[in-house]
Amino acid sequence: MNLTVKFILIFWAGAVIASAAASEPGEAAIHFLEKVRAGRIDLEPGGDTAISAEVIGPKKLQIANRYERLAEEIGNSVLEIAEVKQDLDFAAVLVKQISIADPSRLQIIPMALVKQNSAWRVAPVPASFENTEARFQSSYKQRLLDLENWMLRGQVTQLETLKQESAAQLRQKIRESVNESDLRTNTPEAILHQFIKACENKQITSILALLGGISKELPDDWQLRLNAANQAISIVPPTLKFWELWVSKNTLKVVTPHKDEGQFSIELFNPVDSRVRLLKMVISKTTDHYWRVDLPNEFFENSPSPLETQTKDLALSENFGSEFVKNYQTTPEPTAELAFDRFNQTLNSRNFPSLLRLTDIVSHPETCVEAAQVWRSFTKPDSIARFSSQLSLKKGEKSAVGIIQIFSTRTPEKPDTQAIFLEETPTGWLWLAKPSTAALIPYREWITAETKLKSQQWQADLLKLIPQITATNSDRVPSQNECETLVKNWLSAKAESNVEKMILQSARIDDSKSISTLLQNIGYEITNSKIHTNIAPKIKIYQGVYGAAAGIQIQQEVSKSSHPFYPIVNTSKGPKILAEIDLFVSEKNSREFLNSAAFDRLQKSTSPEVVAELKKLFLEFKNHLTNQLE
């Protein structure tokens, strides 16, 4: 039985994947490290390494554990060949591990290789020919020792060169990320808002520039600032921590300037728990006259944090509403119809600040908490994807009520209807998160009757949005560019958990369970996407005679990966994804049965030729993935 190292599966999207029988030792070393990163190392003789058949039991387990640690060290860093030294059928390779923004992840990985049956294989122990058959040949002893000594010396010199190159590259990227003139002439408040935006967008070089990285003389605590910036862009754990709160676009960051220039108070309102945290921030001038952000203790590891102590009982300040308007601006709509439409779109986008910008928070400060309750009901952390749909709107003289229907992809046949109250203000129409009982009285009977009527026809309304495929599909196959654009939009909507956008990019088959199946499949995809890394997936387009398909190589943080395969058909509304037919290349035992059931379902609504072609394209994608990982 093969001993396979199993650990977190992480890929570097831009790395070069070599063939299994790499023709050059450097190429073979990079390919091997990608397999280490993927957790797919076969340590049996004749497998991925030049391991000797004499290595068994505890020794082999020790080697496996070493590769598991190496995979964690590599993470998602870039791997490049630094230097290669070859001696006939033996070679030594130094591999650069590059992470420009994080010097702690820089390293040189020394690797010994042996040529076996015309293929280069890596010795099982880094920087050594130990545990290979060659090690037991006395005639090779000096040659192998020379290569090992070369690796040890080169590891030191190459690491120093790598550090210098990395530091120079980082400084250059920092300078390119910002307008230097802005950092001299903008106001401290503008600089602070620029820093907030850079953190929310996880723009590491811009963050570092605003932390003083653009200056000729770096701050004395530059390493601490660098470490803090890396926390900002890291994949945050599910437990709420300060950086997770700060970088979230849903956290309100209301900035209040002090009388002293460059000093600010910031109220952080988190809609997840409706709690407020206070923060002090200072923007100072460097010796070369650049503005820079000086981080408070909360941004550093092992620093006292007020997150769970001093701020427990804080409420919104008296001027929170007016300061919010200065920071985010309230933007009314000219008509009730536009306000209702925007409310629905904003709810589906799950952007809390945008939702609050449709309210009169100055006149109704409590709106912040009430709006957070509405937002939470839609974004519950229960692994269920939701989307809302507008049903109808009734206008009064200065008010209006709209009815939306909220669908859960877990139980799409049981939608939830809710009434949304809108009011006309001197500047335009806004949403009132919690209307008074008196304001609702004129609409009560209409809400009851309309809810009953619409609850019976929601499925028919939804069907109108989704084009149906014919038995033979279209006579025009979607082009490569059309397919790539469609799939990128689909993946973007999935990353946003935006069910409505995914529906609008879908086609359906002629089936009574079409809508419920589609919604459930979309919900599964959104839920499943939460365990992926933040590395962009690879898209491979396949075109046939009747239609096209897209194979998606997902980089997942699980040992058994699952890669979707989307059928793409041309419809009356252009190319669409046939998401009802859920096909995946997966190591899970149940997936083969589910794929077969999906093909059987498609067979009932299309021709045998269409199904046969899709099966052929699916097999091509499956073989492609197998070749990538061998």
Secondary structure in CASP SS format (residue, H / E / C, confidence):
PFRMAT SS
TARGET T0000
AUTHOR 0000-0000-0000
METHOD secondary structure of the structure
MODEL  1
M C 1.00
N C 1.00
L C 1.00
T E 1.00
V C 1.00
K C 1.00
F C 1.00
I C 1.00
L C 1.00
I C 1.00
F C 1.00
W C 1.00
A C 1.00
G C 1.00
A C 1.00
V C 1.00
I C 1.00
A C 1.00
S C 1.00
A C 1.00
A C 1.00
A C 1.00
S C 1.00
E C 1.00
P H 1.00
G H 1.00
E H 1.00
A H 1.00
A H 1.00
I H 1.00
H H 1.00
F H 1.00
L H 1.00
E H 1.00
K H 1.00
V H 1.00
R H 1.00
A H 1.00
G C 1.00
R C 1.00
I C 1.00
D E 1.00
L C 1.00
E C 1.00
P C 1.00
G C 1.00
G C 1.00
D C 1.00
T E 1.00
A C 1.00
I E 1.00
S C 1.00
A C 1.00
E C 1.00
V C 1.00
I C 1.00
G H 1.00
P H 1.00
K H 1.00
K H 1.00
L H 1.00
Q H 1.00
I H 1.00
A H 1.00
N H 1.00
R H 1.00
Y H 1.00
E H 1.00
R H 1.00
L H 1.00
A H 1.00
E H 1.00
E H 1.00
I H 1.00
G C 1.00
N C 1.00
S C 1.00
V E 1.00
L E 1.00
E E 1.00
I E 1.00
A E 1.00
E E 1.00
V E 1.00
K E 1.00
Q E 1.00
D E 1.00
L C 1.00
D C 1.00
F E 1.00
A E 1.00
A E 1.00
V E 1.00
L E 1.00
V E 1.00
K E 1.00
Q E 1.00
I E 1.00
S C 1.00
I C 1.00
A C 1.00
D C 1.00
P H 1.00
S H 1.00
R H 1.00
L C 1.00
Q E 1.00
I E 1.00
I E 1.00
P E 1.00
M E 1.00
A E 1.00
L E 1.00
V E 1.00
K E 1.00
Q E 1.00
N C 1.00
S C 1.00
A E 1.00
W E 1.00
R E 1.00
V E 1.00
A C 1.00
P C 1.00
V C 1.00
P C 1.00
A C 1.00
S C 1.00
F C 1.00
E C 1.00
N C 1.00
T E 1.00
E H 1.00
A H 1.00
R H 1.00
F H 1.00
Q C 1.00
S H 1.00
S H 1.00
Y H 1.00
K H 1.00
Q H 1.00
R H 1.00
L H 1.00
L H 1.00
D H 1.00
L H 1.00
E H 1.00
N H 1.00
W H 1.00
M H 1.00
L H 1.00
R H 1.00
G H 1.00
Q H 1.00
V H 1.00
T H 1.00
Q H 1.00
L H 1.00
E H 1.00
T H 1.00
L H 1.00
K H 1.00
Q H 1.00
E H 1.00
S H 1.00
A H 1.00
A H 1.00
Q H 1.00
L H 1.00
R H 1.00
Q H 1.00
K H 1.00
I H 1.00
R H 1.00
E H 1.00
S H 1.00
V C 1.00
N C 1.00
E H 1.00
S H 1.00
D H 1.00
L H 1.00
R H 1.00
T H 1.00
N C 1.00
T C 1.00
P H 1.00
E H 1.00
A H 1.00
I H 1.00
L H 1.00
H H 1.00
Q H 1.00
F H 1.00
I H 1.00
K H 1.00
A H 1.00
C H 1.00
E H 1.00
N C 1.00
K C 1.00
Q C 1.00
I H 1.00
T H 1.00
S H 1.00
I H 1.00
L H 1.00
A H 1.00
L H 1.00
L H 1.00
G H 1.00
G H 1.00
I C 1.00
S C 1.00
K C 1.00
E C 1.00
L C 1.00
P C 1.00
D C 1.00
D C 1.00
W H 1.00
Q H 1.00
L H 1.00
R H 1.00
L H 1.00
N H 1.00
A H 1.00
A H 1.00
N H 1.00
Q H 1.00
A H 1.00
I H 1.00
S C 1.00
I C 1.00
V C 1.00
P C 1.00
P C 1.00
T C 1.00
L C 1.00
K C 1.00
F H 1.00
W H 1.00
E H 1.00
L H 1.00
W H 1.00
V H 1.00
S C 1.00
K C 1.00
N C 1.00
T C 1.00
L E 1.00
K E 1.00
V E 1.00
V E 1.00
T E 1.00
P E 1.00
H C 1.00
K C 1.00
D C 1.00
E C 1.00
G C 1.00
Q E 1.00
F E 1.00
S E 1.00
I E 1.00
E E 1.00
L E 1.00
F E 1.00
N E 1.00
P C 1.00
V C 1.00
D C 1.00
S C 1.00
R E 1.00
V E 1.00
R E 1.00
L E 1.00
L E 1.00
K E 1.00
M E 1.00
V E 1.00
I E 1.00
S E 1.00
K E 1.00
T C 1.00
T C 1.00
D C 1.00
H C 1.00
Y C 1.00
W E 1.00
R E 1.00
V E 1.00
D E 1.00
L C 1.00
P C 1.00
N H 1.00
E H 1.00
F H 1.00
F C 1.00
E C 1.00
N C 1.00
S C 1.00
P C 1.00
S C 1.00
P C 1.00
L C 1.00
E C 1.00
T C 1.00
Q C 1.00
T C 1.00
K C 1.00
D C 1.00
L C 1.00
A C 1.00
L C 1.00
S C 1.00
E C 1.00
N C 1.00
F H 1.00
G H 1.00
S H 1.00
E H 1.00
F H 1.00
V H 1.00
K H 1.00
N H 1.00
Y H 1.00
Q C 1.00
T C 1.00
T C 1.00
P C 1.00
E E 1.00
P C 1.00
T C 1.00
A H 1.00
E H 1.00
L H 1.00
A H 1.00
F H 1.00
D H 1.00
R H 1.00
F H 1.00
N H 1.00
Q H 1.00
T H 1.00
L H 1.00
N H 1.00
S H 1.00
R C 1.00
N C 1.00
F H 1.00
P H 1.00
S H 1.00
L H 1.00
L H 1.00
R C 1.00
L C 1.00
T C 1.00
D C 1.00
I C 1.00
V C 1.00
S C 1.00
H C 1.00
P C 1.00
E C 1.00
T H 1.00
C H 1.00
V H 1.00
E H 1.00
A H 1.00
A H 1.00
Q H 1.00
V H 1.00
W H 1.00
R H 1.00
S H 1.00
F H 1.00
T C 1.00
K C 1.00
P C 1.00
D C 1.00
S C 1.00
I C 1.00
A C 1.00
R E 1.00
F E 1.00
S E 1.00
S E 1.00
Q E 1.00
L E 1.00
S E 1.00
L E 1.00
K E 1.00
K E 1.00
G C 1.00
E C 1.00
K C 1.00
S E 1.00
A E 1.00
V E 1.00
G E 1.00
I E 1.00
I E 1.00
Q E 1.00
I E 1.00
F E 1.00
S E 1.00
T C 1.00
R C 1.00
T C 1.00
P C 1.00
E C 1.00
K C 1.00
P C 1.00
D E 1.00
T E 1.00
Q E 1.00
A E 1.00
I E 1.00
F E 1.00
L E 1.00
E E 1.00
E E 1.00
T E 1.00
P C 1.00
T C 1.00
G E 1.00
W E 1.00
L E 1.00
W E 1.00
L C 1.00
A C 1.00
K C 1.00
P C 1.00
S C 1.00
T H 1.00
A H 1.00
A H 1.00
L H 1.00
I H 1.00
P H 1.00
Y H 1.00
R H 1.00
E H 1.00
W H 1.00
I H 1.00
T H 1.00
A H 1.00
E H 1.00
T H 1.00
K H 1.00
L H 1.00
K H 1.00
S C 1.00
Q C 1.00
Q C 1.00
W H 1.00
Q H 1.00
A H 1.00
D H 1.00
L H 1.00
L H 1.00
K H 1.00
L H 1.00
I C 1.00
P C 1.00
Q E 1.00
I C 1.00
T C 1.00
A C 1.00
T C 1.00
N C 1.00
S C 1.00
D C 1.00
R C 1.00
V C 1.00
P C 1.00
S C 1.00
Q H 1.00
N H 1.00
E H 1.00
C H 1.00
E H 1.00
T H 1.00
L H 1.00
V H 1.00
K H 1.00
N H 1.00
W H 1.00
L H 1.00
S H 1.00
A H 1.00
K H 1.00
A H 1.00
E C 1.00
S C 1.00
N C 1.00
V H 1.00
E H 1.00
K H 1.00
M H 1.00
I H 1.00
L H 1.00
Q C 1.00
S E 1.00
A C 1.00
R E 1.00
I C 1.00
D C 1.00
D C 1.00
S C 1.00
K C 1.00
S H 1.00
I H 1.00
S H 1.00
T H 1.00
L H 1.00
L H 1.00
Q H 1.00
N H 1.00
I H 1.00
G H 1.00
Y H 1.00
E H 1.00
I H 1.00
T H 1.00
N H 1.00
S H 1.00
K C 1.00
I C 1.00
H E 1.00
T C 1.00
N C 1.00
I C 1.00
A C 1.00
P C 1.00
K E 1.00
I E 1.00
K E 1.00
I E 1.00
Y E 1.00
Q E 1.00
G C 1.00
V C 1.00
Y C 1.00
G C 1.00
A E 1.00
A E 1.00
A E 1.00
G E 1.00
I E 1.00
Q E 1.00
I C 1.00
Q C 1.00
Q E 1.00
E C 1.00
V C 1.00
S C 1.00
K C 1.00
S C 1.00
S E 1.00
H E 1.00
P E 1.00
F E 1.00
Y E 1.00
P E 1.00
I E 1.00
V E 1.00
N E 1.00
T E 1.00
S C 1.00
K C 1.00
G E 1.00
P E 1.00
K E 1.00
I E 1.00
L C 1.00
A C 1.00
E C 1.00
I C 1.00
D C 1.00
L E 1.00
F E 1.00
V E 1.00
S E 1.00
E C 1.00
K C 1.00
N C 1.00
S C 1.00
R H 1.00
E H 1.00
F H 1.00
L H 1.00
N H 1.00
S H 1.00
A H 1.00
A H 1.00
F H 1.00
D H 1.00
R H 1.00
L H 1.00
Q H 1.00
K C 1.00
S C 1.00
T C 1.00
S C 1.00
P H 1.00
E H 1.00
V H 1.00
V H 1.00
A H 1.00
E H 1.00
L H 1.00
K H 1.00
K H 1.00
L H 1.00
F H 1.00
L H 1.00
E H 1.00
F H 1.00
K H 1.00
N H 1.00
H H 1.00
L H 1.00
T H 1.00
N H 1.00
Q H 1.00
L H 1.00
E C 1.00
END
